[in-house]
């Protein structure tokens, strides 16, 4: 889809500021996830506390972007692709804010796990972190570039994260069955994994909204088939 030029340079600037704000919000949320996982892998609770504290910035930026979008809707009365762009941007800010909340949840679990002996080496969890980080970045890139191929890649990757979450669950279930003393720690690790799986859901949600913005077709409730 070709980029539409507007007769008002100020209007064009407003739309660009929305894009820039979403990119920055994406960077903040991706960093929050990485740092929350780092606090767990390195058993550094100070990092986890900073992730929790810094979530305020994510919340404020989410509110600011939503207010900007609503103002454009009210004053500019956009139509066609511009209308889909603004409504998509509002949805994306919500997804990113929720991702920030998931990072806080992981940091909170890290604070508890760091107080106890480590149950097992963290191998698959960092893999999940890398995957969901890439999904966030790719979903936002697809939004900025109107790139359906990249959006579809994000939708496909969600299944990989789901599979890892299931694998971690089965492994931890074995730990709990073999040693009842491991149950509390195993449940906390399961929650970390589940939060990352939910982050992947939100990244896919962004990709779904990009598909809608570009094509006008809602794909949120459609199953994404795996490629051969």
C-alpha positions as CSV (number, residue, x, y, z in Angstrom):
1,X,0.0,0.0,0.0
2,X,1.4,3.4,-1.0
3,X,1.9,6.0,1.7
4,X,-0.8,8.7,1.5
5,X,0.3,12.3,1.5
6,X,-1.9,14.9,3.2
7,X,-2.5,18.4,2.2
8,X,-1.9,19.5,5.8
9,X,1.8,19.2,6.9
10,X,0.6,19.6,10.5
11,X,-1.7,16.7,10.2
12,X,1.1,14.6,8.7
13,X,3.3,15.6,11.6
14,X,0.6,14.5,14.1
15,X,0.4,11.1,12.4
16,X,4.2,10.7,12.4
17,X,4.3,11.6,16.1
18,X,1.9,8.8,16.8
19,X,4.2,6.4,14.9
20,X,7.2,7.6,16.8
21,X,5.5,7.3,20.1
22,X,4.4,3.7,19.4
23,X,8.0,2.8,18.4
24,X,9.3,4.2,21.7
25,X,6.6,2.5,23.7
26,X,7.6,-0.8,21.9
27,X,11.2,-0.2,22.8
28,X,10.3,0.4,26.5
29,X,8.2,-2.8,26.7
30,X,10.7,-5.0,25.0
31,X,13.4,-3.7,27.3
32,X,11.2,-4.3,30.3
33,X,10.8,-8.0,29.3
34,X,14.5,-8.5,28.7
35,X,15.4,-6.8,32.1
36,X,12.8,-8.8,34.0
37,X,14.2,-12.1,32.6
38,X,17.7,-10.8,33.3
39,X,16.8,-10.2,36.9
40,X,15.8,-13.9,37.1
41,X,18.7,-15.4,35.1
42,X,21.3,-13.4,37.1
43,X,19.3,-13.6,40.4
44,X,19.6,-9.8,40.6
45,X,16.5,-8.4,42.4
46,X,17.6,-4.8,42.0
47,X,16.9,-5.2,38.3
48,X,13.4,-6.6,39.0
49,X,12.6,-3.6,41.3
50,X,13.6,-1.2,38.5
51,X,11.4,-2.9,36.0
52,X,8.5,-2.5,38.4
53,X,9.3,1.1,39.0
54,X,9.8,2.0,35.3
55,X,6.3,0.6,34.4
56,X,5.0,4.1,35.4
57,X,6.6,5.5,32.3
58,X,5.0,2.9,30.1
59,X,1.6,3.7,31.6
60,X,2.0,7.4,31.1
61,X,3.1,7.1,27.5
62,X,0.2,4.7,26.8
63,X,-2.3,7.3,28.2
64,X,-0.6,10.1,26.2
65,X,-0.7,8.3,22.9
66,X,-4.4,7.3,23.4
67,X,-5.3,10.9,24.1
68,X,-3.4,12.1,21.0
69,X,-5.3,9.5,18.9
70,X,-8.7,10.6,20.3
71,X,-7.8,14.2,19.7
72,X,-7.0,13.5,16.0
73,X,-10.3,11.5,15.7
74,X,-12.3,14.5,17.1
75,X,-10.5,17.3,15.3
76,X,-9.4,15.7,12.0
77,X,-12.3,13.3,11.4
78,X,-10.1,10.9,9.4
79,X,-11.5,8.6,6.8
80,X,-10.5,5.4,5.1
81,X,-6.9,4.3,5.7
82,X,-6.2,7.2,8.1
83,X,-9.2,6.2,10.2
84,X,-8.0,2.6,10.3
85,X,-4.5,3.8,11.2
86,X,-5.7,5.8,14.2
87,X,-8.1,3.1,15.5
88,X,-5.3,0.5,15.1
89,X,-2.8,2.8,16.9
90,X,-5.2,3.0,19.9
91,X,-5.5,-0.8,20.0
92,X,-1.7,-1.2,19.8
93,X,-1.1,1.1,22.7
94,X,-3.4,-1.1,24.8
95,X,-1.5,-4.2,23.8
96,X,1.8,-2.6,24.6
97,X,0.6,-1.4,28.0
98,X,-0.5,-4.9,28.8
99,X,2.9,-6.3,27.7
100,X,4.4,-3.9,30.2
101,X,2.2,-5.3,32.9
102,X,3.3,-8.8,32.0
103,X,6.9,-7.7,32.4
104,X,6.1,-6.4,35.9
105,X,4.5,-9.8,36.7
106,X,7.7,-11.6,35.6
107,X,9.8,-9.2,37.7
108,X,7.6,-9.8,40.7
109,X,8.0,-13.6,40.3
110,X,11.7,-13.1,40.0
111,X,11.8,-11.3,43.3
112,X,10.3,-14.4,44.9
113,X,12.4,-16.9,43.1
114,X,15.6,-15.1,43.8
115,X,15.0,-15.6,47.5
116,X,15.1,-19.4,47.1
117,X,17.6,-21.9,45.8
118,X,17.4,-22.2,42.0
119,X,15.2,-25.1,40.9
120,X,16.8,-25.6,37.5
121,X,18.9,-23.8,34.9
122,X,16.8,-21.3,32.9
123,X,17.3,-22.4,29.3
124,X,13.9,-22.3,27.6
125,X,12.7,-19.1,29.4
126,X,15.4,-16.9,27.9
127,X,14.6,-18.5,24.5
128,X,10.9,-17.4,25.0
129,X,12.1,-13.9,25.9
130,X,14.1,-13.6,22.7
131,X,11.2,-14.8,20.7
132,X,8.6,-12.5,22.2
133,X,11.0,-9.6,22.0
134,X,11.4,-10.2,18.3
135,X,7.6,-10.5,17.9
136,X,7.1,-7.1,19.5
137,X,9.7,-5.5,17.3
138,X,8.4,-7.2,14.1
139,X,4.8,-6.4,14.8
140,X,5.6,-2.7,15.2
141,X,7.8,-2.7,12.1
142,X,4.9,-4.3,10.2
143,X,2.7,-1.5,11.4
144,X,5.1,1.3,10.4
145,X,5.8,-0.3,7.0
146,X,2.4,-1.7,6.3
147,X,4.2,-5.0,5.9
148,X,1.7,-7.9,5.7
149,X,4.5,-10.5,5.4
150,X,6.1,-9.4,8.6
151,X,2.7,-9.4,10.4
152,X,2.1,-13.0,9.2
153,X,5.6,-14.0,10.5
154,X,4.6,-12.7,14.0
155,X,1.4,-14.7,13.8
156,X,3.3,-17.8,12.9
157,X,5.9,-17.4,15.7
158,X,3.1,-17.3,18.4
159,X,2.8,-21.1,18.0
160,X,6.5,-21.6,18.7
161,X,6.1,-19.7,22.0
162,X,3.0,-21.7,22.8
163,X,4.9,-24.9,22.3
164,X,7.8,-23.8,24.5
165,X,5.3,-22.9,27.2
166,X,3.8,-26.3,27.0
167,X,7.2,-27.9,27.2
168,X,8.2,-25.9,30.3
169,X,4.9,-26.9,31.9
170,X,5.4,-30.6,31.4
171,X,9.0,-30.4,32.6
172,X,8.0,-28.5,35.8
173,X,5.2,-30.9,36.4
174,X,7.7,-33.7,36.6
175,X,9.7,-31.8,39.2
176,X,6.6,-31.3,41.3
177,X,5.7,-35.0,41.1
178,X,9.2,-36.1,42.1
179,X,9.7,-33.6,45.0
180,X,6.9,-31.8,46.8
181,X,9.4,-29.2,48.1
182,X,9.8,-27.9,44.5
183,X,6.1,-27.1,44.0
184,X,6.2,-23.5,45.0
185,X,9.2,-22.6,42.9
186,X,7.9,-24.7,40.0
187,X,4.5,-22.8,40.1
188,X,6.3,-19.5,40.1
189,X,8.4,-20.5,37.0
190,X,5.2,-21.7,35.3
191,X,3.7,-18.2,35.9
192,X,6.8,-16.6,34.3
193,X,6.4,-18.9,31.3
194,X,2.7,-18.2,31.1
195,X,3.3,-14.4,31.2
196,X,5.7,-14.7,28.2
197,X,3.0,-16.8,26.4
198,X,0.5,-14.0,27.0
199,X,3.0,-11.4,25.7
200,X,3.2,-13.4,22.5
201,X,-0.6,-13.3,22.4
202,X,-0.5,-9.5,22.6
203,X,2.2,-9.3,19.9
204,X,0.0,-11.4,17.7
205,X,-2.9,-9.1,18.5
206,X,-0.8,-6.2,17.1
207,X,-0.1,-8.2,14.0
208,X,-3.8,-8.9,13.6
209,X,-4.5,-5.2,13.8
210,X,-2.0,-4.5,11.1
211,X,-3.7,-7.0,8.8
212,X,-6.9,-5.1,9.5
213,X,-5.4,-1.7,8.9
214,X,-3.9,-2.6,5.6
215,X,-6.6,-4.9,4.2
216,X,-9.7,-3.9,6.1
217,X,-10.2,-7.6,7.0
218,X,-10.5,-8.7,10.6
219,X,-8.4,-11.8,11.3
220,X,-8.3,-11.8,15.1
221,X,-10.5,-14.8,15.4
222,X,-9.1,-16.7,12.5
223,X,-6.8,-19.7,13.1
224,X,-3.3,-19.0,11.8
225,X,-2.2,-22.3,10.0
226,X,1.4,-23.4,10.3
227,X,3.4,-23.3,7.2
228,X,5.0,-26.4,5.8
